[in-house]
Amino acid sequence: MKKATLLLVLILFVGLCAAGCGKNEEPAGETASGLDIDTTTLSGDAFTSAELSANRLTVFNVWATWCSPCVAELPHLQKVSEAFQNEGVAIVGVLQDAVTDRGEKDPDAIEAANILLEDAGVKYPVILPDDALQQNFIRTMMSFPTTFFVDAEGNVVSRVEGARDYEDWSKLIREVLEGLDA
């Protein structure tokens, strides 16, 4: 009986992990109101909540170096970053595995990320997760990658799970922007 229960739990766990690679979208309405980001980019530059007010929409893509769908979509996100920069849209990567459970920087993950980012030609900022990002984003995630769309006031207006290509990202961002204008 114990073996059957353990096997069932294992099958459910594997199924849930596999489901994370799908494309799920959640409607607007979540809020990270009062989002108080105070962190740094991988290169050590400051990144705070003040960055949000400079954009109509900030797209926070939470990823990890061990996540192959995350890595595969990096060049697509760079292309989106370039295509939408004049429309007030900023792409920001959040490297989940850059910080340990104790809140300390993981130099190996950061080094691996820098290599992956360089190979993908990524120029948009990639930041370390601070407490605000842990509380409002990462702890709510069910899979990697997960992307949060945040308006200029710090409200999460949409959220999607799973990797996408340039065309899918472009369509989705246009839909979110239309929702902001409505």
Secondary structure as UniProt FT lines:
FT   HELIX           2..19
FT   TURN            20..21
FT   STRAND          24..26
FT   TURN            33..34
FT   STRAND          38..41
FT   TURN            42..43
FT   STRAND          46..48
FT   HELIX           50..53
FT   STRAND          57..63
FT   TURN            65..66
FT   HELIX           68..84
FT   HELIX           85..87
FT   STRAND          89..95
FT   HELIX           96..98
FT   TURN            101..102
FT   HELIX           107..120
FT   STRAND          126..127
FT   HELIX           131..136
FT   HELIX           138..140
FT   STRAND          146..151
FT   TURN            152..153
FT   STRAND          156..161
FT   HELIX           166..181
//
